[in-house]
Amino acid sequence: MSEKIVTDKSKLFASSKSKEHLIRVAPDSEEYLRIWVKEPTYMQLEKAQAKVINLNSSSDITLEMDALFRYLWEAFVEKTEPSLSSVEVLRLNPYIGSQIREVLPDPFDYGREDEDLKENTNE
């Protein structure tokens, strides 16, 4: 059986369009923060994973989740409404921050094995 090779290379690339999400300001509020998140590329997700682990000169390993969130925000949040400064992002309350974390790309959840992956048996 011969597999069809992609002819439209644009299918290989991450979308250039961002997706809008609504973040509720508080559990009992009818107000929302609008946030537009870009689709990640493979290399951006690889870079995000590298942001988590810090290996210092004495071979100590530390996990830096704050560095990961900062990178994800800077790399994938196109804009917010209302607009937020870098300082304001640091001051977000946990209720809003946890919702934002849910809509940002997860750098540890993209590599699931696809059942349809094909192994080239031609030698």
C-alpha positions as CSV (number, residue, x, y, z in Angstrom):
1,M,0.0,0.0,0.0
2,S,1.3,3.4,-1.0
3,E,1.0,6.3,1.5
4,K,0.0,9.7,0.2
5,I,2.7,12.3,0.7
6,V,1.6,15.8,1.7
7,T,1.5,18.3,-1.1
8,D,0.3,21.3,0.8
9,K,3.3,22.2,3.0
10,S,1.2,24.7,5.0
11,K,-0.4,21.6,6.8
12,L,3.0,21.0,8.4
13,F,3.2,24.3,10.2
14,A,1.6,25.7,13.4
15,S,-1.3,28.1,12.7
16,S,-0.4,31.7,12.6
17,K,-3.9,32.6,14.0
18,S,-4.3,32.9,17.7
19,K,-7.3,31.6,19.6
20,E,-9.4,33.8,21.9
21,H,-10.2,32.5,25.4
22,L,-12.4,34.1,28.1
23,I,-11.0,34.0,31.7
24,R,-13.6,34.6,34.4
25,V,-12.4,37.2,36.9
26,A,-13.9,35.6,40.0
27,P,-16.1,32.5,40.6
28,D,-19.2,34.7,41.2
29,S,-18.3,37.4,38.6
30,E,-19.8,38.0,35.2
31,E,-16.7,39.8,34.1
32,Y,-14.0,38.3,32.0
33,L,-10.4,38.8,30.8
34,R,-10.0,38.1,27.1
35,I,-6.7,36.4,26.1
36,W,-5.5,35.4,22.7
37,V,-3.1,32.4,22.7
38,K,-0.9,31.4,19.7
39,E,-0.5,27.8,18.6
40,P,3.0,26.6,19.5
41,T,5.6,25.1,17.2
42,Y,7.4,21.9,18.0
43,M,10.7,23.8,18.8
44,Q,8.9,26.3,21.1
45,L,7.6,23.4,23.1
46,E,11.0,21.8,23.3
47,K,12.4,25.2,24.5
48,A,9.6,25.4,27.1
49,Q,10.6,22.0,28.5
50,A,14.2,23.2,28.8
51,K,13.1,26.2,30.9
52,V,11.8,24.0,33.7
53,I,15.1,22.2,34.6
54,N,18.1,24.2,35.8
55,L,21.4,22.4,36.3
56,N,24.0,24.5,38.1
57,S,27.7,24.1,38.2
58,S,27.6,21.9,41.3
59,S,25.3,19.5,39.4
60,D,22.3,20.4,41.5
61,I,19.0,20.2,39.6
62,T,16.2,22.5,40.4
63,L,12.7,22.8,38.8
64,E,11.7,26.3,37.9
65,M,8.0,26.4,37.2
66,D,7.9,30.2,37.4
67,A,10.4,30.4,34.5
68,L,8.2,28.0,32.5
69,F,5.1,30.1,33.1
70,R,7.0,33.3,32.2
71,Y,8.2,31.8,29.0
72,L,4.8,30.4,28.0
73,W,3.2,33.8,28.6
74,E,5.8,35.7,26.6
75,A,5.9,33.2,23.8
76,F,2.2,32.4,23.3
77,V,0.0,35.2,24.7
78,E,-0.5,37.5,21.8
79,K,-2.6,40.1,23.7
80,T,-5.2,40.5,26.5
81,E,-8.2,42.7,26.9
82,P,-7.8,44.7,29.0
83,S,-4.1,44.9,28.2
84,L,-1.8,43.7,31.0
85,S,1.8,44.8,31.7
86,S,4.5,42.5,32.8
87,V,4.2,43.7,36.4
88,E,0.4,43.2,36.3
89,V,0.8,39.6,35.1
90,L,3.0,38.9,38.1
91,R,0.2,40.2,40.3
92,L,-2.6,38.1,38.9
93,N,-4.6,36.2,41.6
94,P,-4.4,32.4,41.7
95,Y,-8.0,32.0,40.4
96,I,-7.2,33.8,37.2
97,G,-3.7,32.4,36.9
98,S,-4.9,28.8,37.1
99,Q,-7.4,29.4,34.3
100,I,-4.7,31.0,32.1
101,R,-2.4,28.0,32.8
102,E,-5.2,25.8,31.4
103,V,-5.3,27.6,28.0
104,L,-1.6,27.9,27.5
105,P,0.2,25.1,25.6
106,D,1.3,22.2,27.8
107,P,4.9,21.5,26.8
108,F,4.7,18.0,28.4
109,D,1.6,16.8,26.7
110,Y,2.4,17.2,23.0
111,G,4.5,14.1,22.4
112,R,1.8,11.4,22.8
113,E,2.4,8.6,20.3
114,D,0.1,8.7,17.4
115,E,-1.4,5.3,16.6
116,D,-1.3,6.3,12.9
117,L,2.4,6.9,12.8
118,K,3.8,5.0,9.9
119,E,7.1,3.2,9.8
120,N,8.9,3.3,6.5
121,T,9.3,-0.3,5.5
122,N,11.0,0.4,2.2
123,E,14.7,-0.5,2.3
